[in-house]
Amino acid sequence: MASKLKPFINLLRYTPNRSLSSNPSSQSNYRKQISLANLLQRHGFPPSSLQHFLSKNTFLSNSDLSQTEASLSILLSFKLPQKQLVSLIHDCPNVLRPNFLKKWRAPLSGLSSSSAIKSVLEHSSRFGINPDKFHQCTKVLKGLGFCDSTVSKVLEAFPNVLALNEAEILRKVEFLVGIDVPNVERFFHVFPEILGISIESKLKPLLDEFIRIGFSKEEIKKEIFREPRVLGLELGELSRCLELIKTLKCREVIKDEIIEKGLFRAGFEVKVRVDCLCRHGLIRREAFKVVWKEPRVVLYEVDEVEKKVEFLTNRMGFHVKCLADVPAYLGVNFRKQIVPRYDVVEYLKLRGGLGCDVGLKGLVKPSMKRFYNLYVKPYPECERIFGKRREDARVRKQRHPAGLWKLMKPPSHVTTEEDVVNMKSFVESLA
């Protein structure tokens, strides 16, 4: 008996004394937990977190296993990807309660977006939203002429729309029409979160602030149409971003490129980069400081910035707070500088070729030539990792194309008989 239970004991990290208790009810409960753990594992749940998950949600152990299996079958019928399925169960285990999913099976069958289904189930589980509210909400949105993809996007990004009544939704639509937004459906598709923003206490004061800063109504309208998320700015946030741009101490070329498309857009781009850094663990004051010290981060796409931060924390093992000390990391090219340098340093570290630890500053600050001379040139095997020197590449680019000298060679002068006679006459006159 003990040998049969051994793999399950290791799986759930239970001690043998507990699993082999002489109490029959205890053994029965343990076998039930083993079956439940196996069921969750088959649906992608990680074994490392199973014991903690089951100990926190004892209702799963107390409920009938067949009911839990039926709930999981309904979730699978929604065609949720495994990652979303596990995330939903982990964050909202109440979705596995008996009869919860049965009432949602039919209403959600019309949604094609798995993200929207997950969002609706999470919200309804936490706040007790019933399918009737879901029907009313989707009826209002479709009554406004919204297509299925826009309805799904609204439910995915702002599931609290289920708690709004028809009048509240219509007030937002009237507000957007009042400020001459030409395509209300596109606006809701891009920025559905506007449904949760107060008109009187937030949206109207925000438009007044844009006017006070000095932007014309046409410019404001143009920027709102281009990027609806502009209306998600906090009061005073754009002013702070514009102040940062005015106080930048960088090359004029960089500053001109930042404000090339106007101050309004430049200010919003600063806000987006600051939000990106805050999502990864910096406080706002630190994020503003990083952008001020390294304004080139504004010129990179947000995806590129996120890729750099994730590489810094996940691959290089640095804390995100290091960016406050070495903001230049965000201003260099990821593929051409960060990755090759990191690979070289890691190779030398494994081979014992480094006399001291190379920190983030030592990795980013040196010029290409200095880094090459320090870490690549003394070790020929690093040439393959680092790639050919950028300086050599630039020299090759500056050289004239092969054979250009032939095109630039002046045409040879053909000597005629008249030239020969003239030369003889000239020589005879000298004699």
N, C-alpha and C positions, 0 to 999 in steps of 0.2 A: 504493500500500500504506500509506504514511504517513498519507494523508488518511483512510483507512478506520479506522485504529487511533486517530486523534486523540481521539474522544469517550471511548474506553475509557481512554486515557492520562490524560485529565483526571479521569475517574471514580475511578481508583485512585491518582492523584497519582504516577504513575511518571514518571521522566525519559525523554525521547525516546531518549537514548543507550542506556538499558537495554532499552527495548522493541524497538528496531530492531537488536539485536545480530545479528552475522553467524552466530553459533552456532545451528545448526538446532534442537538440543535445547532451548536457552534460549528460542527463539521458540515452540516447541511447548509448553513449560511455561507461558509467558506467555499463550498462547491458551487453555490449560486454565484458568488463573486467571481470565481474562476470562469464560469460560463459567460457571465456578463463581460468580463475583461476580454475574453476571446472574441465575443461578438463585436465589441468596440474596435478591437485590433483589426478584425477583418475589414472594417470600414475605414481603416487608415489612422486610427487613434494611436499616438506614440506610446509605447510601453513605459517609457520613463516617467510619464505623468499620470499613469492610470491609477496608482494607489492613492495619490493625493486627490485626484478627481472623484473617485468613488467614496472616499472618506468624507469629502465635503458635501456630496449629494447622495445622502443615504436613501432618499426616496427611490432611487434606481434599484437598490438592493431589495427594498421592500415591495416593489411592484413586480407584477408578473413578467417574466422574461419574454414571453410571447408578445406582450403588449409593447415592450421596448423594441423588439424586432420588427413589429408592425409599423411603429413610428419611424424607424430607420428606413423601412421600405418606402414609406411615403416620401421621406426626404430624398431618397434616390430617384423617385419618380419625377421630382422637380429638376432632375439632371444637373444638380449642383456639382461642380468640380470637387475632387476629394479634399483639396486644401480649404475650400469654403465650407464644406460639410463639417470638417473637423473643427474649424474655427467657430462655426455656429454652435456646435454642441459644447465646446469648451467655454465659450463666453456666455451662452444662454442655455444651460442644461434643461431648463424648464420646457423647452420645445419637445423633449422626450416624455413629458408627462402624458398619461393616458388621456385620450380624446382631444388633446390640444390640436394636433395636426389634422385630425379627421375633419374638423370644421373649416380648415383652411385649404384642404385638398382641391375642392372645386373652384373657389374664388381665384386661387393663384395659378390654376391651370392655363389661364389665358395670357399670363406673363411669359415672355420669351427670354427675358434677362435674368440670369441666375443671381447676379449681384442685387437686383431689385427684389427678388424673392427672399434672399438672405436678409436684406435690410428690413423688409416688412415683417418677417418672422421674428427678428430680434426685437424690433420696436413693439410689436403686439405682445410678445412674451413679457417684456419688462413693464409695459404700461397698461396692459389689459385691454388693448384695442380689439374690437370684435369685427368679423367679416362685413357686417352691415356698414360700418364706417368706411371700410375699404371700398365697397361698392359705391357709396355716395361720393367719395373723393374722386375715384376714377371717372364717374359719370360727369362730375363738374369739369374735370380737366378735358375730357373728350368733347364735352359740350362747348368748350372754348375753341375747338378746332384743332387741338393738339393731336399729333400722330402717336402711334403706339410707342415709338422709340423715345419721344419726349416725355410721355407719361412714365415710362420705365426709368428714365434718367432722374425725374423729379422724385420718384419713390426711392430710388437708390441713394441719391445724395441728400435728400431732406425727407426722411420718413415721417417726421413730425407733421407733415402735411395732412396725415390721417386724422390729426386732432383738430384741424382747422375746419371752420364751417364755410359754406359757399360764399357768404358775404365777405369774409376776410380775404379769400382768394380773389374775388372780383375787385376788391379795393386795390390790391396790388396791380392788377391788370389795368385799372383805370389810371393809376398813378403813372405807369409806364407810358400809356397812351398820351397822358397829359404832358409828358416831357418829350414827346415826339419820337419815341422809340419805334422805328419803322417795322420791325419784325419781332413781335412779342413772343412768339413760340421759340424762335432762336434764342432769345434772351433767357427764357426759362430752361432751355436745354443746356445752355452754357453755365448759367448761374442760378440754379433752382433754390439756393439758400436764401435768396431775397424774400422768399415767402415767410421767413422767420425774422425779418428785420422790420422794426416799427417805422411807419411812415412819418409820424409827427415828431418822435423823439430822435430819429436817426437820419432818415433819408432826406427830408427837407432841410434840416440844419447842415447836412453834408453838402448839398447843392449850394446853399448860401455861402459856405466856407470856400468852395471853389471860386465863386464870384468875388469874394473878398480878397482872395490871393491874387486875382488879376486876370483870370481866364474868362474869355467871352463865352456866351451861351452856345454859340456855334461850335467852338472848340470843345466845350464840355460834352455837347451832344455827339460830336464826332468820336470822342474817346470812349464814351459809354457804349456807342454802337460797335466800335472796334473791340472793346474788352468790357463786357458787362460786369466783370468782377470789380470794376472801379467802384461800384456802389457798395462794395463790401469793406471799403476803407473805414477805419475808425476816425472819429472826429479828431482833427489835429495831426493825424498821421502823415498826410501828404505834405503838410507844412514842414514837418520834421525832416522828411526825406528830401525836400527841396533845399532846406537849410544845409543838409549834409553835402549835397551836390555843389552848392555855392562855396563851401569851405574846403573843397578837395584840394590837396596839394600834390598834384601829379602833372605829368606832361600834358601840354595843351592838346596834343593829338588825341590822347585818351579821353580827356574831358569833352572835346568836340564830338568825338564818336558817341559818347554817352548821351549828349543832348541833341544829337543830329536830328531826331524826329520830334523834337519839342520837349519843353520842360515837364509838361504834364505826364507824358509817356515815360520820360526818364525817372521822374519821381515814383511812378507806379512800379517800374522795373526794380528800383531800389527796394521798395516794400516787398516785392515778391521774393527777392534774394534774402532779405532779412527773415521773412517767414520760413523760408526753406532751411536756413541755419538754425532757427528756433525749433523747428520740428525735430532736428537731430540732436538737440540738447543744450544749445546756447541760450542764455537769457537775452532779452532784447537789447540791453545796453551793450553786451559783448558782441552781438550780431552787428549792431550799427558801427561799433568800433572796428570790426573786421572789414566791413565794406568801405569804411572811410580810409583805412590804411591800405587796402588793396582794391581800388575801384575797378580794376580789370574784371573782377568777379561779375560786374553788371553786364559786361560784354559777352559773357558765356551764357549759354542756355541753361535753364534750371536743371534739366536732366543731366547736363555735364557737371554742374556743381554737386548734385546729389551723388553722382558716380564717384567724384573725387572724395567726398566725405565718407561714403560707404567703404571705399578702398582704404582710406586712412584708418577707420575704426575696425573694420572686419579683417582686412588683409595685413595691414602694417602694424596693427595692435596699439595704436595711439588713442588717447582719449580725445573726444571732440574739442575739449577745452584748449588743446594745444594750438588750435587755430587762432586763439586770441594772442598767442605769443609769436606764431609764425603764419600770419595771414597770407604771405607771399605764396604759400602752397596752393591757394585757390586761383592764383593769377598765372600759373604756368601751364603748359600744354600737358594734358593727361597722358596721351599715347606716346608723344615724342620725348617727354622729359621725366615725368613721374615714374611710369612703369619701368623703363629701361634702367634708370638709376637705382630703383628699389631692387630690381633683379640682380644687378651687379653687386650691391652691398650685401644682399642675402647670400649670394654665392660665396663671396669672400668670407662672410661670417661663418658659414658652414666649413670652409676650408682652413679656418684659423688665420686668414690673411689680414685681419684687422687688428691693429694694436689697441684701439679704443672703440667704444660704441659710437656709431654715427647716428645722431639724433635727427629729428625732422628738419631742423635748421641746417645741419650739415649736409642734408640730402638735397635741399631746395636752393639754398643761397648761392653756392659756388656757380661760376659761369660754366658753360659747356666745356671750354678749354681747360679750366682748372680741374673740374671733376674728371675729365678724361686723363689728365696728367697724373692725378692723385690715385685713382682707383682702376683705370683701364689700361693705360700704357704699360705699367710694370707687370701686368698679368695678361699675356697674349690670349689666353683662353677666354678672357672677358670681352674680347673684340666681338666675338660671335653673339654674346648676350647683349652687349651695348649697341651693336650695329656700327656702321661706318661713321666716322666723325662728321658732325654737321658742318664744321668749317670746310672740310674737303668738298662736301656737297655744294656749299655756297661758291667755292672757288670754281668748281666745274661748271656751275650755272653761269658764272661771270665770263668764262672763256668764250672766245669767238667760235662759231661753228666750224667744223673741219672743212677746209677747202675755200674758206671765205677770202683768203689772200689772193686766190686766182681771180676772183671777181674784182678785187680792188687793184690788181696789177694794171698799170697804164699800158695802153696799146703801143707796140713797137713802131718806130718811124721807118717807113720804107724809103730807101735812098733812090732818087731818080737820076737820070743822066744830067738833067739841068743842075741838080745839086752837086754832082761831080765836077762839072765845068766851073761852077762858082767857087768851089773849094780850091781847084787848081789855080784859078785866077788870083784868089786871095793869097795863096802860098807864094806864087811868082812875084806878087807885089811886095812881099816881105824880103825877097832876095836882093 
